């Protein structure tokens, strides 16, 4: 992610795509525009399913963190 974050035209897209490519160990490329990640694993339908699972879990953890902070805030005040 840190290595590839600036390789896309969008200043924000490289962060997310680089993180997914790195976490799944795949190579993502838009020919003539960018190459992200390393080709440790083949890009298959299982890899796509893994990326959906990873994003879902990250969203769940983020929501859990936000709810926890809200509960702590309400208890403290």
ChimeraX attribute file (.defattr): number of C-alpha atoms within 10 A of each C-alpha:
attribute: neighborCount
match mode: 1-to-1
recipient: residues
	/A:1	17
	/A:2	10
	/A:3	13
	/A:4	19
	/A:5	18
	/A:6	17
	/A:7	16
	/A:8	18
	/A:9	10
	/A:10	10
	/A:11	10
	/A:12	11
	/A:13	14
	/A:14	22
	/A:15	19
	/A:16	14
	/A:17	18
	/A:18	26
	/A:19	19
	/A:20	22
	/A:21	25
	/A:22	21
	/A:23	14
	/A:24	21
	/A:25	17
	/A:26	20
	/A:27	18
	/A:28	18
	/A:29	11
	/A:30	9
	/A:31	7
	/A:32	6
	/A:33	9
	/A:34	14
	/A:35	17
	/A:36	24
	/A:37	21
	/A:38	14
	/A:39	14
	/A:40	12
	/A:41	12
	/A:42	12
	/A:43	15
	/A:44	10
	/A:45	9
	/A:46	10
	/A:47	16
	/A:48	12
	/A:49	10
	/A:50	15
	/A:51	16
	/A:52	13
	/A:53	12
	/A:54	15
	/A:55	13
	/A:56	12
	/A:57	12
	/A:58	12
	/A:59	12
	/A:60	12
	/A:61	12
	/A:62	12
	/A:63	12
	/A:64	12
	/A:65	12
	/A:66	12
	/A:67	12
	/A:68	12
	/A:69	12
	/A:70	12
	/A:71	11
	/A:72	11
	/A:73	10
	/A:74	9
	/A:75	8
	/A:76	7
	/A:77	5
